[in-house]
């Protein structure tokens, strides 16, 4: 069994997205050959101690590296750096996500996906999946009424729609993008919460998507999803980058949200 190399890393002390920064630090360690292909990463506990973060943050960072194809879990053995191969994984550098323009570019990518996802979900969804989508939509209001920002429920809602396509690659790609758009989602929901008209607008957008999927109208579902993303982009465009960074800090430093 391959043992993990000496793990030398400074504790993270600067404010910011801990998950992003742990992920980027591990990528640098891997690309710098501190962890060559086939080597085992230290345990969650050891990495959490060395980085000075919770084990939840470590798990989220490792999950992201798995989705990017850089590491893999081996049953009963731990997490290992994948052997080099010809398929270079698609990844987005977290360091570029510190400007509204960069975030909007990723939102634009998601817009293309969400439209087709909603269209396919309308064609393929089962009765059980339709019920799950409706429940996920209801959960957003439930969480907000309980004092939450509704971000987790919002993400779960879009994930349910992706699951209804029956194509696991859509689900994997949407989950990957949400790694980078979680803070943007938190920011836009914060903006929406400041005005009742915006809050109602978002509810109407979500409801239009659900109703189109319910009626198995793929054209309407595709249009409703794209409209939702267009308006989300405009709402995000009104935000200052400081708001985005503030949301990032809150999302990663508050134990209940990491």
C-alpha positions as CSV (number, residue, x, y, z in Angstrom):
1,X,0.0,0.0,0.0
2,X,1.3,3.4,-1.0
3,X,1.9,5.7,2.0
4,X,1.2,9.4,1.9
5,X,4.1,11.7,1.8
6,X,5.0,14.3,4.4
7,X,2.2,16.8,4.5
8,X,3.6,20.3,4.8
9,X,1.1,23.1,4.6
10,X,0.4,26.4,6.3
11,X,-2.9,26.9,8.2
12,X,-5.4,29.0,6.3
13,X,-5.9,32.3,8.1
14,X,-7.0,34.8,5.4
15,X,-10.7,35.4,5.1
16,X,-12.3,33.9,2.0
17,X,-13.8,30.8,0.7
18,X,-12.2,28.0,2.7
19,X,-13.4,25.2,0.4
20,X,-12.1,27.0,-2.7
21,X,-8.8,27.7,-1.0
22,X,-8.3,24.2,0.4
23,X,-9.2,22.8,-3.0
24,X,-6.7,25.1,-4.8
25,X,-4.0,24.3,-2.2
26,X,-4.4,20.6,-2.8
27,X,-4.3,21.1,-6.6
28,X,-1.0,22.9,-6.2
29,X,0.4,20.1,-4.0
30,X,-0.7,17.6,-6.6
31,X,0.6,19.5,-9.6
32,X,3.8,20.3,-7.7
33,X,4.4,16.6,-7.2
34,X,4.1,16.7,-3.4
35,X,1.5,14.1,-4.1
36,X,2.5,12.2,-7.3
37,X,0.0,10.0,-9.2
38,X,-0.9,7.0,-7.2
39,X,0.0,8.5,-3.8
40,X,-2.5,8.6,-0.9
41,X,-3.8,11.8,0.5
42,X,-3.6,12.3,4.3
43,X,-6.7,11.5,6.4
44,X,-9.5,14.1,6.7
45,X,-8.5,14.6,10.3
46,X,-4.9,15.3,9.5
47,X,-5.7,17.7,6.6
48,X,-8.3,19.5,8.8
49,X,-5.7,20.0,11.5
50,X,-3.0,21.2,9.1
51,X,-5.3,23.6,7.2
52,X,-7.0,24.7,10.4
53,X,-10.5,24.0,9.0
54,X,-13.4,21.7,9.7
55,X,-13.5,18.1,8.3
56,X,-16.6,19.2,6.4
57,X,-14.6,21.7,4.5
58,X,-12.0,19.0,3.7
59,X,-14.8,16.7,2.5
60,X,-16.2,19.4,0.2
61,X,-12.8,20.1,-1.3
62,X,-12.1,16.4,-1.8
63,X,-15.5,16.0,-3.4
64,X,-14.7,18.8,-5.8
65,X,-11.3,17.2,-6.7
66,X,-13.1,13.9,-7.4
67,X,-15.6,15.6,-9.7
68,X,-12.6,17.1,-11.5
69,X,-11.0,13.7,-11.9
70,X,-7.9,14.5,-9.9
71,X,-8.4,12.0,-7.1
72,X,-10.4,8.8,-6.4
73,X,-11.6,6.9,-3.4
74,X,-10.5,3.3,-3.0
75,X,-12.7,1.2,-0.7
76,X,-11.0,0.8,2.7
77,X,-7.8,2.4,1.6
78,X,-8.5,6.2,1.4
79,X,-8.3,8.9,-1.3
80,X,-5.6,8.6,-3.9
81,X,-4.2,10.9,-6.7
82,X,-5.3,9.5,-10.0
83,X,-2.8,8.2,-12.4
84,X,-2.1,10.6,-15.3
85,X,-4.2,9.8,-18.3
86,X,-5.2,11.3,-21.6
87,X,-8.5,12.9,-20.4
88,X,-7.6,16.1,-18.8
89,X,-10.4,17.1,-16.5
90,X,-12.4,20.2,-17.1
91,X,-12.0,22.6,-14.2
92,X,-12.6,26.2,-13.3
93,X,-9.9,28.1,-11.4
94,X,-11.5,29.3,-8.2
95,X,-9.1,32.3,-8.3
96,X,-10.9,33.8,-11.3
97,X,-14.3,33.8,-9.4
98,X,-13.5,37.0,-7.6
99,X,-15.2,39.3,-10.2
100,X,-18.8,39.6,-11.1
101,X,-17.9,39.3,-14.8
102,X,-16.2,35.9,-14.2
103,X,-19.2,34.7,-12.2
104,X,-21.6,35.9,-14.9
105,X,-19.6,33.9,-17.5
106,X,-20.2,30.7,-15.5
107,X,-23.9,31.6,-15.1
108,X,-24.1,32.0,-18.8
109,X,-22.7,28.4,-19.2
110,X,-25.3,27.2,-16.7
111,X,-28.1,29.1,-18.6
112,X,-27.4,26.9,-21.7
113,X,-27.5,23.8,-19.6
114,X,-30.5,24.6,-17.5
115,X,-32.7,25.3,-20.6
116,X,-31.9,21.9,-22.1
117,X,-32.2,20.2,-18.7
118,X,-35.6,21.6,-18.2
119,X,-36.7,20.6,-21.7
120,X,-35.5,17.0,-21.3
121,X,-37.0,16.8,-17.8
122,X,-40.4,17.7,-19.2
123,X,-40.1,14.9,-21.7
124,X,-38.8,12.2,-19.4
125,X,-39.8,12.9,-15.9
126,X,-41.7,10.2,-14.0
127,X,-44.6,10.8,-11.6
128,X,-42.2,10.2,-8.7
129,X,-39.7,12.7,-10.0
130,X,-42.4,15.3,-10.6
131,X,-43.5,14.9,-7.0
132,X,-39.8,15.4,-5.9
133,X,-39.5,18.6,-8.0
134,X,-42.7,20.0,-6.4
135,X,-41.5,19.1,-3.0
136,X,-38.1,20.7,-3.6
137,X,-39.9,23.9,-4.7
138,X,-42.0,23.9,-1.6
139,X,-38.9,23.3,0.6
140,X,-37.4,26.7,-0.6
141,X,-40.3,28.6,1.0
142,X,-40.2,26.3,4.1
143,X,-36.5,27.0,4.7
144,X,-36.9,30.7,4.1
145,X,-39.8,30.9,6.6
146,X,-37.6,29.1,9.1
147,X,-34.9,31.8,8.7
148,X,-32.6,30.2,6.2
149,X,-31.4,31.9,3.0
150,X,-32.9,29.1,1.0
151,X,-29.7,28.5,-1.0
152,X,-29.5,24.7,-0.2
153,X,-33.1,24.2,-1.1
154,X,-32.7,26.3,-4.3
155,X,-29.7,24.1,-5.3
156,X,-31.7,20.9,-4.4
157,X,-34.6,22.2,-6.6
158,X,-32.4,22.5,-9.7
159,X,-30.7,19.2,-8.9
160,X,-34.1,17.4,-8.8
161,X,-34.9,18.8,-12.3
162,X,-31.5,17.5,-13.6
163,X,-32.2,14.1,-12.1
164,X,-35.5,14.0,-14.0
165,X,-33.6,14.0,-17.3
166,X,-32.4,10.5,-16.6
167,X,-28.9,11.6,-17.8
168,X,-26.4,11.4,-14.9
169,X,-23.9,13.6,-16.8
170,X,-26.3,16.6,-16.6
171,X,-26.6,16.1,-12.9
172,X,-22.8,15.8,-12.4
173,X,-22.1,18.9,-14.5
174,X,-24.7,21.0,-12.7
175,X,-23.3,19.9,-9.3
176,X,-19.9,20.8,-10.5
177,X,-21.0,24.3,-11.5
178,X,-22.7,24.8,-8.2
179,X,-19.4,24.4,-6.5
180,X,-18.5,27.8,-8.1
181,X,-21.9,29.4,-8.1
182,X,-23.0,28.7,-4.6
183,X,-21.8,32.1,-3.4
184,X,-23.4,33.8,-6.4
185,X,-26.7,32.1,-5.6
186,X,-26.3,33.3,-2.0
187,X,-25.7,36.8,-3.2
188,X,-28.6,36.9,-5.6
189,X,-31.0,35.4,-3.0
190,X,-29.8,38.1,-0.6
191,X,-30.6,40.8,-3.2
192,X,-34.0,39.2,-3.9
193,X,-34.9,39.2,-0.2
194,X,-34.5,43.0,0.0
195,X,-37.5,43.6,-2.3
196,X,-40.9,41.8,-2.2
197,X,-41.3,42.2,-5.9
198,X,-38.0,40.4,-6.6
199,X,-38.9,37.6,-4.2
200,X,-42.2,37.1,-6.0
201,X,-40.5,37.3,-9.4
202,X,-38.2,34.4,-8.5
203,X,-41.2,32.4,-7.1
204,X,-43.1,32.9,-10.4
205,X,-40.0,31.9,-12.4
206,X,-39.6,28.7,-10.5
207,X,-43.3,28.0,-10.7
208,X,-43.3,28.4,-14.5
209,X,-40.6,25.9,-14.8
210,X,-42.4,23.4,-12.6
211,X,-45.7,23.8,-14.4
212,X,-44.1,23.4,-17.8
213,X,-42.4,20.2,-16.7
214,X,-45.6,19.0,-15.1
215,X,-47.5,19.5,-18.4
216,X,-44.6,17.8,-20.2
217,X,-44.2,20.9,-22.4
218,X,-40.5,20.8,-23.3
219,X,-40.6,24.0,-25.3
220,X,-42.2,26.0,-22.4
221,X,-39.9,24.4,-19.8
222,X,-36.8,25.3,-21.9
223,X,-38.0,28.9,-22.3
224,X,-38.9,29.2,-18.6
225,X,-35.6,28.0,-17.4
226,X,-33.7,30.3,-19.8
227,X,-35.8,33.2,-18.7
228,X,-35.0,32.4,-15.0
229,X,-31.3,32.3,-15.7
230,X,-31.5,35.6,-17.8
231,X,-33.1,37.3,-14.9
232,X,-30.8,35.8,-12.3
233,X,-27.9,37.2,-14.4
234,X,-29.4,40.6,-14.3
235,X,-30.0,40.4,-10.6
236,X,-26.5,39.3,-10.0
237,X,-25.2,42.1,-12.3
238,X,-26.6,44.6,-9.8
239,X,-24.4,43.2,-7.0
240,X,-21.0,44.6,-6.0
241,X,-18.1,42.1,-5.9
242,X,-17.8,42.9,-2.2
243,X,-21.2,41.4,-1.7
244,X,-20.1,38.2,-3.5
245,X,-17.0,38.0,-1.4
246,X,-18.9,38.6,1.8
247,X,-21.3,35.8,0.9
248,X,-18.3,33.6,0.2
249,X,-16.8,34.3,3.7
250,X,-20.1,33.6,5.4
251,X,-20.7,30.4,3.4
252,X,-17.4,29.0,4.4
253,X,-16.8,30.2,7.9
254,X,-20.1,29.5,9.5
255,X,-20.1,25.9,10.7
256,X,-23.8,25.3,9.9
257,X,-23.2,26.2,6.3
258,X,-20.0,24.3,5.6
